[in-house]
Amino acid sequence: TLVGKSYGIIRNCRNTGDVELNITGDVTSNVYMGCIMGYSNIQTQSSLGGEYVYCMKDCQNDGDFLFTVGGYACNVFLGGVASGTSCGALSDTSANKGTFKNCVNTGTVQYIVKNGGSLEDNAGAAGKNDAYINMGGVVGYCEGHLESCVNRGPVKMQGPTLESVWALKRGAVGGVSGFVLFSVTDCKNYGTVSAKSTWVNGTEKTAGA
């Protein structure tokens, strides 16, 4: 990964190397990973005239991305180019955290978790919670805008499929992005998308181009 956390604009960057992280035990905190950038914390405000502020432009990833968790998982934000933006209150629709423009992914993006949800829920009690997935070929999670972004690589999510293990909660997996709070304009996906797992009853499980 070229940049772990960014407070500015990343432009004209390209990655051709493979990125692989293998955690044999449990993941106890959020994970933000991308082949070029971990995540953006530029914190722009769309309420100031609605102006687009770019957090990433004209970047391309050609390497394969693999994240494997051998134990229990927590929240993950994964993208071939970038994990995306930092997370905030989704009810605050005035908080535009930036735009990704002209970003391309051609590599394989894959996430494998063997034991599913985390050991504790938000209250500290044992349960099948806190294992949200936001995953995309270009960007995993975006509280902003996507413009003219293209994914050409396969996006694969493989979770536990046995009822004896704890399930995952809400999977959002997409060809270009798993989650976008604002607009998606002129984006294209040419890669296959798959998400296979046992999910917590009553939670969302979405996969799409």
N, C-alpha and C positions, 0 to 999 in steps of 0.2 A: 504494500500500500504506500502510495507516494505521500499522502497527507492523512494524519489521523483525525484531526479536528480543525475546522477552518472558520475564521471570523471574517473572511474577505471573499474575493472572487478567484476561482481557479479556472484558467482558460488555456486552450491549445496544449493539453497534456495527453500523452498516450502511454498505455501500458501494454506490453507484449508478453510479460512473464506470468506464470501461473502463481496463484495465491492459495495456500492450503493451511488450514488450522485444524488440528485434531486434539480435542480435549477428552481424555479418557474418563474423567470423573464428572461431577455435577457442575453446572453453571449457575452461580448464585446471584448474578447481576445481569443487567441488560448488555447486549452485544450489538455493536454498530460496526459493520464491516463492508468495505467495497474495495475493488482493485486499485482505484485511483484515490478515493477519499473515504474516510470513515464517515463523518457527517458534518453538515454545515450548521453553524450557529450564528448566522449573519443577522437574524432578528430584524428584518425589515418590516415596515408597517404599510400595508396596502391602503389604510385609511388616509394616508397623506397623499391625496390626489390619485390613488390607485396606481401609482407608478410601479412598473416591474423593476425589480432589482435582481440582477443575476448573481447566483451563488456559484454556478458552473456553466461554462460555454465551450463548445467545440472540443470536447474531450472524447477519447475513444479507448475502449478496452478490448484487447484481442486475446487476453489470457483466460485460462480456465480458473474458476473459483470453486473451492470445495471447503465446506465447514462441517465437521463431524463432531457430535457429542455422544460420548459413550454412556454417560449417566443421565441425570434429569436436567431438563432445559429451563431457561427463563425466557424473557422476551428477547426476540432477535429481530434485527433490522438489517437485511442483506440485499446488496445490489451488485451487478457486474461492474458498473462504473462507480457508484457510490451507494452507501446505505440510505442516504437522503438527508433530511433535516432533523433537528432535535424535536422532541415531543413536547407538546403543551396542552392547554385546555382546548379541546375541539369545539367547545361552545363559543370561544372567542374567534369569530370569523373575521375580525379586523386584523388579526395577526398573520400577515403573509410573510413567510420565512424564506422567500426567494424563489427564483425560477431556474430550472435546468433547461438549457437550450442547445440544440444541435449536438446532443451526446449520443454515442453509438456503442453498443455492445455486440461483439461477435463470438465471445467465448461461452462455454457452458457454465451455468450458475447452479450449484447443487448444495442442498442442505440435508444432512442425515442425522436424525436423533433417535436413539435406541430405546429410551425409557420414558419419554413423554414429558408430562407436566412437572412442575417443581414440587419439592417436598412440602412446602408451606403455602398457604394462601395469604391474602393481604392482612388477615388478623393474626397470622402466626400459627394457625391450626393446620393440621395435616389435611391435604386435599389436592384436587387436580386443577390447580389454578396457576396464574402467572406464567403462562407459556404461549404468549401471543406471537404470531409469525407475520411479518411484513416483508415480502420478498419479491423482487422483480429483476428482469434482465438488465435494465438500466439503473433504476432507482428502487429501493425497497419501500421507503416511506417518505412522503413529501407533503408537508404543510405549506404548500405553495403551488407553483404552476409547472407543468411540463410542456415544452414547446419544441416541435420538430425533432423529437428523439426517436431512435430506431433500435430495436433489438432483433438480432439475427441468430442468436444462440438459444439452445434449449434451456429451460428453467425447470429444475426437478427438486421436489421436496418429498422426502421419505421419512415418515414417522413410524411409531410402533403400531402394529396392526393386531396385536393380541389383546384380548380383554383382561388378561392377567396383569398387564402393565398400566400405569396411569396414562390417561389420554391427554392430548394437547387441547388447547383452547383457542378458538378462532384463528383459522389460517387464511391469510390474504396473500395470494400468490398470483402474479400477473406477468405477462410477457414483457411489457415495458415497465410497469410499476405495480406493486401490490396495493398501495393506498395513495390517493391524492386528495387533498382537502379542497383545492380550488379547481383550476381548469386544466384540461388536456387538449392540446391543439396540434394538429398535423403530425401526430405520432403514429408509428407503424411497428407491428410485430410480425416477424416471419418465423420465429422459433416455436417449437412445441412447448407446452406447459403441462406439468403434471404435479398433483399433490395427493399423496397417499398416506393415510394415517387413521388411527382411532381417535375420535374427537369427543370432547365433553358434550353430553346431551344438552341441547338447547343453545349451543353457541354457533356462531357463524363459521362456515367453511366455504370459502369462495376461491375459485380459480378461473382465470379468463385471460384473453389476449390483451 
